[in-house]
Amino acid sequence: MSLVREHSEKIKPPRALWCGFELGRPFGAPNEPDFQRRVLAEALALLERPEGPILDDFPDGPPGGFTGADDEDNEGWTCPVNFGGGEEPDLEKDPAGAVRREMALLRSWYGLALENNGKTMVGVSGIGIEQCVDYLSAFALDPDAPPFRTDIPRYNFFKLCVDDIKAYYFEAATARPGPATDKEVADWYYGQSAMGEFLLKLNDICSRLDDPVLRKMSDRRLIPVHQHHLKS
């Protein structure tokens, strides 16, 4: 399975099926078993081809239109909470406060997601979600700020904190009644939330560091390719 076509073109595996889906979802949208079986069948069918290397393209996008195509019959997805109103912390002066405020507003939706799914992706960092916010805020002020874990490399811990917070937001967002496409949730997270704005700042910091791994993360591992227009 290939989600980055350029990589497969260079590696030239014996059999590869490129799917234009979001990174992390090689079989398309969640909770779409019929579509996922189609993708799997297309991949397995490559084994019937006598010679390689083969790089085929899956013909369709995932259900829900990750490509963001307009649908006149679709009213569209809206953010599960209104972030406006009240005393809002200044993201530049108090990023931890701004993100914590959002997370507090999303807490009931995250709780509903946890109840409905019986599981969560939050927790990969090995520390509490608020500690993740604290570390990223300290990193923004001083990239050499000591990480809360020393058993793994700094860049690894940094990315796990980013992933934990993203999981919290995405799970909370998708708990809202009504369908939401990957693109809609991503547009909201990266383009409309304080955490999305904070990620742009962190991405810029990483792009200027001497650490080659953190610098490479600024290419596409913090801000996905379909949101790169926000970096300009």
Secondary structure, DSSP 8 states (H G I E B T S, - for coil): -BS-HHHHHHH--SEEEE----TT-TT-STT-HHHHHHHHHHHHHGGGSSS--EEEE-SS--TT-TT----TT------SS---SS----TTT-HHHHHHHHHHHHHHHHHHHHHHHS--STTTTSS-HHHHHHHHHHHHH-TTS--S--SS-HHHHHHHHHHHHHHHHHHHHHTSSS---HHHHHHHHHHHSHHHHHHHHHHHHHHT-S-HHHHHHHHHTSS-GGGGGGG-
